[in-house]
Amino acid sequence: TVIVTRPSNATPYTAGDVVGDTGGSAIITLSGIGPSGGYVLVQSVSLVFSDTSVPSGMGAFRLHLYNASPTAIADNAPFDLTSGERSSYMGYVDLAAPADFGSSLYTQTSQDTKTKQ
């Protein structure tokens, strides 16, 4: 489980923007999920928001996966796969726009099973 607290501002995101934690880098590290140099099988991904309704303009999300930490990128900056980070880029998992479940917004995917090293 990773908890991200987004900045408390009203700046809208646009398609392709990075969603990250308050202040600093938007990179999320998944520690201890597998052996160094080994493989990880991504079977499902879920995303939960503590909002009570889907904000206007909120659409789908894309989780980018790397086998090494990429260059720091700030919340609300456009995603960029730099030429120097292509070898550590492992692909992505798409998540549909969240559904409104009353006190929470929720989306998940479990269709694409990907083995990552």
C-alpha positions as CSV (number, residue, x, y, z in Angstrom):
1,T,0.0,0.0,0.0
2,V,1.2,3.4,-0.9
3,I,-0.4,6.6,0.4
4,V,-0.1,9.8,-1.6
5,T,-1.3,13.1,-0.3
6,R,-1.6,15.5,-3.2
7,P,-0.9,19.2,-2.8
8,S,-3.8,21.2,-1.3
9,N,-4.3,23.4,-4.3
10,A,-6.9,23.7,-7.0
11,T,-4.5,23.5,-9.9
12,P,-6.1,21.2,-12.5
13,Y,-4.3,18.3,-14.1
14,T,-4.2,17.8,-17.8
15,A,-3.9,14.5,-19.7
16,G,-0.4,13.1,-19.3
17,D,0.4,15.0,-16.1
18,V,2.1,13.3,-13.2
19,V,0.1,12.9,-10.0
20,G,2.4,12.9,-6.9
21,D,2.8,13.6,-3.3
22,T,2.8,17.0,-1.6
23,G,6.0,18.8,-2.3
24,G,9.1,17.3,-3.9
25,S,9.3,14.3,-6.2
26,A,6.2,12.4,-7.5
27,I,8.2,9.2,-7.7
28,I,6.7,6.3,-5.6
29,T,9.1,3.6,-4.5
30,L,7.7,0.1,-3.9
31,S,10.2,-1.2,-1.4
32,G,10.8,-4.9,-0.7
33,I,8.5,-6.3,-3.4
34,G,11.0,-8.7,-4.8
35,P,14.7,-9.7,-4.9
36,S,17.2,-7.4,-6.4
37,G,17.6,-8.3,-10.1
38,G,14.7,-10.8,-9.8
39,Y,11.2,-10.7,-11.4
40,V,8.0,-9.2,-10.1
41,L,4.6,-10.3,-11.4
42,V,2.1,-7.5,-11.5
43,Q,-1.3,-9.2,-11.2
44,S,-3.5,-6.3,-10.3
45,V,-3.4,-2.6,-9.5
46,S,-6.0,-0.6,-7.6
47,L,-6.3,3.1,-6.9
48,V,-8.5,4.6,-4.2
49,F,-9.3,8.2,-3.6
50,S,-10.9,9.7,-0.5
51,D,-13.2,11.9,-2.5
52,T,-17.0,11.7,-2.3
53,S,-17.5,12.4,-6.0
54,V,-15.5,12.2,-9.2
55,P,-14.1,15.7,-9.9
56,S,-14.9,17.3,-13.2
57,G,-12.4,16.3,-15.9
58,M,-10.9,13.3,-13.9
59,G,-10.2,10.5,-16.4
60,A,-8.1,7.4,-16.6
61,F,-4.7,7.0,-15.0
62,R,-1.5,5.3,-16.1
63,L,1.0,3.7,-13.7
64,H,4.6,3.8,-15.2
65,L,7.0,1.1,-13.9
66,Y,10.8,1.3,-13.7
67,N,13.5,-1.1,-12.4
68,A,15.5,1.9,-11.1
69,S,14.4,5.3,-9.8
70,P,13.9,7.8,-12.7
71,T,14.8,11.5,-12.6
72,A,12.7,13.3,-10.0
73,I,9.5,14.8,-11.4
74,A,7.1,17.1,-9.7
75,D,3.4,16.7,-9.2
76,N,1.4,18.2,-12.1
77,A,4.4,18.1,-14.5
78,P,4.0,16.4,-17.9
79,F,5.3,12.8,-17.9
80,D,8.5,12.4,-19.9
81,L,10.4,9.2,-20.7
82,T,13.9,10.6,-21.2
83,S,16.4,8.9,-23.5
84,G,18.7,8.1,-20.5
85,E,15.9,6.2,-18.7
86,R,14.6,4.1,-21.5
87,S,16.6,1.0,-20.4
88,S,15.1,1.1,-16.9
89,Y,11.5,1.7,-18.1
90,M,9.5,-1.5,-17.8
91,G,6.1,-0.4,-19.2
92,Y,2.9,0.8,-17.8
93,V,-0.5,-0.3,-16.4
94,D,-3.6,1.6,-17.4
95,L,-6.4,2.2,-14.9
96,A,-9.9,3.3,-16.0
97,A,-11.5,6.5,-14.6
98,P,-12.5,5.9,-11.0
99,A,-16.0,4.9,-10.1
100,D,-17.9,6.8,-7.4
101,F,-18.6,4.5,-4.4
102,G,-20.1,7.1,-2.1
103,S,-17.3,8.0,0.3
104,S,-14.5,6.8,-2.0
105,L,-13.5,6.7,-5.6
106,Y,-12.1,3.4,-6.8
107,T,-10.5,1.9,-9.9
108,Q,-8.6,-1.3,-10.5
109,T,-7.2,-3.5,-13.3
110,S,-6.3,-7.2,-13.2
111,Q,-6.4,-8.0,-16.9
112,D,-2.8,-7.3,-17.9
113,T,-0.4,-9.6,-16.1
114,K,3.1,-8.4,-16.7
115,T,6.4,-9.9,-15.5
116,K,9.0,-7.2,-14.6
117,Q,12.6,-7.5,-13.9
